[in-house]
Amino acid sequence: MIDHQKACMYFHNLYLVAMADRQLAKEEITFLVEVAQQMGIGVRESSDIMMDARSKGLMIPEDEEEKLAQLEDITSMMMVDKRIHEQEY
């Protein structure tokens, strides 16, 4: 399990990918909720992260293992609604 600050960064990045096409599909919301729960991020905190996400942009992890883990989940997020939008890549 990653520390809480890194978990929030991870969630932040997934949210940005989900919002790349400016809308959240039902499947994307479900995926985000599951990730937040698994990482111990509460509803209020996840809402705060989402409200502030666009102003911070994508945050690249320093650790190679974390980069790979995020890439896997970002790819899953891109495919969860069965459409990969041009803005998502």
C-alpha positions as a Markdown table, in Angstrom:
| # | Residue | x | y | z |
|---|---|---|---|---|
| 1 | Met | 0.0 | 0.0 | 0.0 |
| 2 | Ile | 1.3 | 3.4 | -0.9 |
| 3 | Asp | 1.3 | 6.3 | 1.5 |
| 4 | His | -1.7 | 8.6 | 1.6 |
| 5 | Gln | -0.1 | 11.5 | -0.3 |
| 6 | Lys | 0.9 | 9.3 | -3.1 |
| 7 | Ala | -2.5 | 7.7 | -3.1 |
| 8 | Cys | -4.1 | 11.1 | -3.6 |
| 9 | Met | -1.7 | 11.9 | -6.4 |
| 10 | Tyr | -2.6 | 8.5 | -8.0 |
| 11 | Phe | -6.3 | 9.3 | -7.8 |
| 12 | His | -5.7 | 12.8 | -9.1 |
| 13 | Asn | -4.0 | 11.4 | -12.2 |
| 14 | Leu | -6.8 | 8.8 | -12.8 |
| 15 | Tyr | -9.4 | 11.5 | -12.5 |
| 16 | Leu | -7.6 | 13.7 | -15.1 |
| 17 | Val | -7.6 | 10.9 | -17.6 |
| 18 | Ala | -11.3 | 10.2 | -16.9 |
| 19 | Met | -12.1 | 13.8 | -17.6 |
| 20 | Ala | -9.9 | 14.2 | -20.7 |
| 21 | Asp | -13.1 | 14.1 | -22.8 |
| 22 | Arg | -14.8 | 16.5 | -20.4 |
| 23 | Gln | -17.4 | 14.0 | -19.2 |
| 24 | Leu | -17.4 | 11.1 | -16.8 |
| 25 | Ala | -19.0 | 7.9 | -18.0 |
| 26 | Lys | -20.8 | 5.7 | -15.4 |
| 27 | Glu | -18.1 | 3.1 | -15.7 |
| 28 | Glu | -15.4 | 5.7 | -15.1 |
| 29 | Ile | -17.2 | 6.9 | -11.9 |
| 30 | Thr | -17.4 | 3.3 | -10.7 |
| 31 | Phe | -13.7 | 2.8 | -11.4 |
| 32 | Leu | -12.7 | 6.0 | -9.6 |
| 33 | Val | -14.9 | 5.1 | -6.5 |
| 34 | Glu | -13.3 | 1.6 | -6.3 |
| 35 | Val | -9.8 | 3.0 | -6.5 |
| 36 | Ala | -10.5 | 5.7 | -3.9 |
| 37 | Gln | -11.9 | 3.1 | -1.5 |
| 38 | Gln | -9.0 | 0.7 | -2.1 |
| 39 | Met | -6.6 | 3.6 | -1.3 |
| 40 | Gly | -8.4 | 4.9 | 1.8 |
| 41 | Ile | -9.5 | 8.1 | 0.2 |
| 42 | Gly | -12.8 | 9.3 | 1.5 |
| 43 | Val | -15.7 | 10.9 | -0.4 |
| 44 | Arg | -15.0 | 14.4 | 0.8 |
| 45 | Glu | -11.2 | 14.1 | 0.1 |
| 46 | Ser | -11.8 | 12.6 | -3.4 |
| 47 | Ser | -14.2 | 15.5 | -4.2 |
| 48 | Asp | -11.6 | 18.0 | -3.1 |
| 49 | Ile | -9.0 | 16.3 | -5.3 |
| 50 | Met | -11.4 | 16.4 | -8.3 |
| 51 | Met | -12.3 | 20.0 | -7.8 |
| 52 | Asp | -8.6 | 21.0 | -7.7 |
| 53 | Ala | -7.3 | 18.5 | -10.4 |
| 54 | Arg | -7.3 | 20.7 | -13.5 |
| 55 | Ser | -5.3 | 23.5 | -11.8 |
| 56 | Lys | -2.4 | 21.1 | -11.0 |
| 57 | Gly | -2.2 | 19.0 | -14.2 |
| 58 | Leu | -0.8 | 15.5 | -14.4 |
| 59 | Met | 1.7 | 14.5 | -11.6 |
| 60 | Ile | 4.3 | 12.0 | -12.7 |
| 61 | Pro | 5.5 | 9.7 | -9.9 |
| 62 | Glu | 9.3 | 9.5 | -9.3 |
| 63 | Asp | 9.4 | 5.8 | -8.5 |
| 64 | Glu | 9.5 | 3.4 | -11.5 |
| 65 | Glu | 7.2 | 0.9 | -9.9 |
| 66 | Glu | 4.7 | 3.6 | -9.1 |
| 67 | Lys | 4.9 | 4.8 | -12.7 |
| 68 | Leu | 4.1 | 1.3 | -14.0 |
| 69 | Ala | 1.2 | 0.8 | -11.6 |
| 70 | Gln | -0.3 | 4.2 | -12.6 |
| 71 | Leu | 0.2 | 3.4 | -16.3 |
| 72 | Glu | -1.7 | 0.2 | -15.8 |
| 73 | Asp | -4.6 | 1.9 | -14.1 |
| 74 | Ile | -4.6 | 4.8 | -16.5 |
| 75 | Thr | -4.9 | 2.4 | -19.4 |
| 76 | Ser | -7.8 | 0.6 | -17.6 |
| 77 | Met | -9.4 | 4.0 | -17.0 |
| 78 | Met | -9.1 | 4.9 | -20.7 |
| 79 | Met | -10.7 | 1.6 | -21.8 |
| 80 | Val | -13.4 | 1.3 | -19.1 |
| 81 | Asp | -16.1 | 3.1 | -21.1 |
| 82 | Lys | -15.2 | 1.0 | -24.2 |
| 83 | Arg | -14.1 | 4.1 | -26.1 |
| 84 | Ile | -10.6 | 5.7 | -26.2 |
| 85 | His | -11.0 | 9.4 | -26.9 |
| 86 | Glu | -8.3 | 11.3 | -28.7 |
| 87 | Gln | -7.9 | 13.6 | -25.6 |
| 88 | Glu | -7.1 | 10.5 | -23.4 |
| 89 | Tyr | -3.8 | 9.7 | -25.1 |
